[in-house]
Amino acid sequence: MQSSLVIIAFACFALAVYLLYAPKEKETWATLTGLLAVVAAVIAVLPALRVLEIQEDVLRPRPIPHFDLSSRYHLLQLRVKNFGGGVAYDVRLRWKEHPRDHKGEEITSLDQISVLLPQDSVSTLVGASPTFVKELSQSRFQGECRFRDSTGKGYHDDFVCSVDGNLKQLLHNDEMLKALHDVQEIPKELTRIADLLQAIKQKKE
């Protein structure tokens, strides 16, 4: 749309320049005025079209698969998240080569997703992060993501999944996950201490 208007404006401007230097007739000035008005109108509407394109781009669904190292402590997940502002329907992933999980099986559970809300995501386990990050550090998984928006319009985006850019996340810059993991170990330790005290008490008796 925008390129078509630019072509029209350029054509009108070129014709106006030609009429300006061509022999003048009675209707020439009226024609020139009309052509320049068209050029001015096109120039005025272009910024509005650009704003509209930006708004449409913001509202466009953007489901993207990626490796997630930070959501679970010491676990690597494959996650598909809708980073766009619109609902993604009928999401289909087509891999050139599927990544494999800790059992050596191809990860296919995320290949078909019915609905993915904006900023929502689904994930599946790949394996323990230190082990699999080392194994996948040199691997790149590519493919194509196909989906539809709320109007039924279809899209297809290429994607690349790699752990290269997330290796530093293993340093646990955010300690909350580790803290929550350690908190979960407290009941086990309390049970162990209780069993130990019970055993000591029974020996004294």
C-alpha positions as CSV (number, residue, x, y, z in Angstrom):
1,M,0.0,0.0,0.0
2,Q,2.7,2.5,1.0
3,S,4.9,1.7,-2.0
4,S,1.9,2.1,-4.3
5,L,1.2,5.5,-3.0
6,V,4.8,6.5,-3.4
7,I,4.7,5.4,-7.0
8,I,1.5,7.4,-7.6
9,A,3.0,10.5,-6.0
10,F,6.2,10.2,-8.0
11,A,4.2,9.8,-11.2
12,C,2.1,12.9,-10.4
13,F,5.1,14.9,-9.6
14,A,6.9,13.9,-12.8
15,L,3.8,14.8,-14.8
16,A,3.5,18.1,-13.0
17,V,7.2,18.9,-13.9
18,Y,6.5,18.0,-17.5
19,L,3.5,20.2,-17.7
20,L,5.4,23.1,-16.0
21,Y,7.9,23.2,-18.9
22,A,5.6,22.1,-21.7
23,P,3.6,24.6,-23.8
24,K,0.8,26.0,-21.7
25,E,-2.9,25.6,-22.5
26,K,-6.0,26.9,-20.8
27,E,-6.4,23.9,-18.6
28,T,-2.7,23.4,-17.8
29,W,-2.6,25.4,-14.5
30,A,-5.7,23.6,-13.2
31,T,-4.1,20.3,-14.0
32,L,-0.9,21.3,-12.3
33,T,-2.8,22.4,-9.2
34,G,-4.6,19.0,-9.1
35,L,-1.5,17.0,-9.5
36,L,0.4,18.9,-6.8
37,A,-2.7,18.5,-4.5
38,V,-2.4,14.7,-5.1
39,V,1.3,14.7,-4.3
40,A,0.6,16.8,-1.1
41,A,-2.2,14.4,0.0
42,V,0.1,11.3,-0.5
43,I,2.9,12.9,1.5
44,A,0.5,13.8,4.3
45,V,-1.0,10.2,4.5
46,L,2.3,8.3,4.4
47,P,3.2,9.0,8.1
48,A,-0.3,7.8,9.1
49,L,0.1,4.6,7.1
50,R,3.5,4.0,8.8
51,V,1.9,4.4,12.2
52,L,-0.8,2.0,11.2
53,E,1.8,-0.5,10.0
54,I,3.6,-0.3,13.3
55,Q,0.4,-0.8,15.3
56,E,-0.5,-3.8,13.2
57,D,3.0,-5.2,13.7
58,V,2.7,-4.8,17.5
59,L,-0.7,-6.6,17.5
60,R,0.7,-9.4,15.3
61,P,1.2,-12.8,17.0
62,R,4.8,-14.0,17.2
63,P,5.1,-17.5,18.6
64,I,8.8,-18.3,18.8
65,P,10.5,-21.6,20.1
66,H,13.6,-21.2,22.2
67,F,15.6,-23.0,24.9
68,D,14.7,-21.9,28.4
69,L,17.5,-22.2,31.0
70,S,16.1,-19.9,33.7
71,S,12.5,-21.0,34.5
72,R,13.5,-24.2,36.3
73,Y,16.5,-24.7,38.5
74,H,19.1,-26.8,36.7
75,L,16.7,-27.9,34.1
76,L,16.7,-27.1,30.4
77,Q,13.3,-26.7,28.7
78,L,12.2,-26.2,25.1
79,R,9.6,-23.4,25.2
80,V,7.3,-21.8,22.6
81,K,6.2,-18.3,23.7
82,N,3.9,-15.9,21.9
83,F,6.0,-12.6,22.1
84,G,3.4,-10.7,20.0
85,G,0.3,-8.8,21.0
86,G,-2.3,-11.0,19.3
87,V,-3.6,-14.5,19.8
88,A,-1.9,-17.2,17.7
89,Y,-4.0,-20.0,16.5
90,D,-3.1,-23.4,15.0
91,V,0.6,-23.0,15.6
92,R,2.7,-25.6,13.7
93,L,6.5,-26.1,14.1
94,R,8.4,-27.6,11.2
95,W,11.9,-28.6,12.2
96,K,14.7,-29.3,9.8
97,E,16.0,-31.5,12.6
98,H,14.2,-32.1,16.0
99,P,16.1,-31.5,19.2
100,R,16.2,-34.6,21.5
101,D,15.5,-34.9,25.2
102,H,17.4,-36.7,28.0
103,K,16.0,-40.1,26.8
104,G,17.3,-39.5,23.3
105,E,13.8,-39.1,21.8
106,E,12.8,-36.4,19.4
107,I,10.9,-33.6,21.0
108,T,7.6,-33.4,19.1
109,S,5.1,-32.5,21.8
110,L,5.2,-28.8,20.9
111,D,4.9,-29.2,17.1
112,Q,1.1,-28.5,17.2
113,I,-0.4,-25.9,19.5
114,S,-4.1,-25.0,19.1
115,V,-4.1,-21.6,20.8
116,L,-1.3,-19.4,22.3
117,L,-2.4,-16.2,24.1
118,P,-0.2,-13.0,24.0
119,Q,2.9,-13.5,26.3
120,D,1.7,-17.0,27.1
121,S,3.9,-20.1,26.6
122,V,4.1,-23.8,26.7
123,S,7.2,-25.9,27.4
124,T,8.6,-29.4,27.7
125,L,11.6,-30.8,29.5
126,V,14.8,-31.4,27.6
127,G,17.1,-32.5,30.5
128,A,19.4,-31.4,33.2
129,S,20.8,-28.0,32.1
130,P,24.6,-28.4,32.8
131,T,24.7,-31.7,30.9
132,F,22.5,-30.7,27.9
133,V,23.9,-27.2,27.6
134,K,27.4,-28.8,27.0
135,E,25.9,-31.2,24.5
136,L,23.9,-28.6,22.6
137,S,26.4,-25.7,22.8
138,Q,27.5,-26.4,19.2
139,S,24.0,-27.2,17.9
140,R,21.6,-25.0,16.0
141,F,18.1,-26.1,15.4
142,Q,16.3,-24.4,12.6
143,G,12.8,-24.6,11.2
144,E,9.6,-22.7,10.3
145,C,6.7,-21.7,12.5
146,R,3.2,-21.4,10.8
147,F,0.2,-19.9,12.5
148,R,-2.9,-17.8,12.1
149,D,-4.2,-14.6,13.8
150,S,-7.7,-13.9,14.9
151,T,-8.8,-12.9,11.4
152,G,-7.7,-16.2,9.9
153,K,-4.7,-14.6,8.2
154,G,-1.8,-17.1,7.9
155,Y,1.9,-16.3,8.7
156,H,5.1,-18.3,8.5
157,D,8.3,-17.2,10.3
158,D,11.7,-18.9,10.3
159,F,13.3,-19.6,13.6
160,V,16.7,-20.7,15.1
161,C,17.0,-22.4,18.5
162,S,20.4,-22.3,20.2
163,V,21.7,-22.2,23.8
164,D,24.8,-20.2,22.8
165,G,23.3,-16.8,23.9
166,N,22.1,-18.2,27.3
167,L,25.2,-20.0,28.6
168,K,25.8,-17.3,31.3
169,Q,22.4,-18.0,32.8
170,L,24.0,-21.0,34.4
171,L,25.8,-18.6,36.7
172,H,22.4,-18.0,38.5
173,N,22.3,-14.2,38.3
174,D,18.9,-14.5,39.8
175,E,19.2,-16.6,43.0
176,M,15.4,-16.9,43.6
177,L,15.1,-20.3,41.8
178,K,18.1,-21.7,43.7
179,A,16.6,-20.4,47.0
180,L,13.2,-22.0,46.3
181,H,14.9,-25.2,45.4
182,D,16.8,-25.2,48.7
183,V,13.6,-24.4,50.6
184,Q,12.0,-27.5,49.1
185,E,14.8,-29.6,50.7
186,I,14.0,-28.4,54.2
187,P,11.2,-30.9,54.9
188,K,13.5,-33.7,53.9
189,E,16.2,-32.5,56.2
190,L,13.7,-32.1,59.1
191,T,12.5,-35.6,58.5
192,R,16.1,-36.9,58.5
193,I,16.8,-35.1,61.8
194,A,13.6,-36.4,63.4
195,D,14.5,-40.0,62.4
196,L,18.0,-39.5,63.8
197,L,16.7,-38.2,67.1
198,Q,14.2,-41.0,67.3
199,A,16.9,-43.5,66.7
200,I,19.0,-41.9,69.5
201,K,16.1,-42.0,71.9
202,Q,15.4,-45.6,71.2
203,K,19.1,-46.5,71.9
204,K,18.9,-44.7,75.3
205,E,15.8,-46.6,76.2
